[in-house]
Amino acid sequence: QVQLVESGGGLVQPGGSLRLSCAASGSGFSISGVGWARQVPGKERELVASISSGGTTVYVSSVKGRFTISRDNAKNMVYLQMNSLKPEDTAVYYCTSWYATQYWGQGTQVTVSS
């Protein structure tokens, strides 16, 4: 069983930055893929960034060059650095991990507005 707890969301002006953090508990974190997904009301959840156990990163095109995902296996942490934020980045952001089973955190709200 893996538990994921996100933090770092909030209100930011367009062009600003936020850093999301995800603390993972349970076994197998270092061998799991991890990622960040986001969801807005009425739309499907979208995986925007992921990082494999070996450190390979993948981004959806809408965030490429602005968001950076990283992980610290020694601390069981995953981060999402978000720069040059746009109003369309407003969403609930979820941390997720997967190996044999996929797990989700409870989500953290990110609002980009002036």
N, C-alpha and C positions, 0 to 999 in steps of 0.2 A: 504494500500500500504506500502511495506517495501523496503527500499533501503539499500544495503550492499556495503561497500567500504573497499577493502582489502589494506593492506600495509605490508611492511617488506620483500618483495622478493629481490633477488639479486644474485650475484655470490659468491659461497663459494667453498672451496676446499673439496675434499673427506675427510670424518671424521669430518668435521666441523658442526656447528650448525646455525640455523636460527630460528627466532620467527616471525610467521605471525600474524597479527592482522586484525580483521574485525569489523568495526563500523556499527551498525545497527540503522536505524532511522525508525520511524513509530510505530504503536501500535502492541501489542501482542508478543513482543520478548520473554518475560519471560515464555510464555506458548507454545512457538514454539520449535520444534527440530531444531538443527543447526548442520552444519557439514562443512567439507572441502573435496573438490573433486579436482582431477587433470586430466589434459589432455595433451597428446603429439600429434603432427601432425599425422593424419592417424589412430588414435585410438579413441575409445569411452572414454567419460569422466568417471572417476572412483571415487566413493566415498571412501575416505581412512580413514576418522574418523568422528564420529558423537557423539553428546551428547544430551540427552533428556532434557526436561524441569525439570525433577527430578534429573538430574546429571548422569544418566547411560551412560557410554561410550562404543563405539564399534569401533574396528579397523580392517582394512583389514590385512591379515596375513603378507604382505610384509613390513608393517611399525610397527607392534606390537613390543613393547619394545623399539622403537626408537622415536616414535612420541607421544606427549601428547596433547590432546584437553582439553580446559577449557573454562568456560564462566563466565562473571561477569554481572549478570542481572541488578545490580544497575547502571552500566555504559553502558548497551546495547553493550557489547563487547564479541567477541569470539576470542580465541587464538589457535595457533597451534605451539607448541614447537617441533622443529625437530632437533634431535641429530644424530650423527653418519651417516651423510648424505652420500649417494652413488650416483654415476653418473646416475644410473637408476631412481633416484628421480627427475631428471630434468623434468620439466613440467610447464605448467601454472596452478596455484592453484586458485581455486574458492571457495569463501564462499557461503554457501547456507542455507536457513532457510525454514521451512515448518510448516504449520498448516492446514488451509483450502486450501492454495495455496503455491506453491513452488516459492521461489525467488532466484536469483543468483546475485552475484557481477560481476564486470568487469574482474576480474582475476589479478593475479600478477605473474610475471615470476620468477621461481627459477631455477638456473643453477648450477649444481655441476660438477666442472671441475678443473683440475690442470693446 
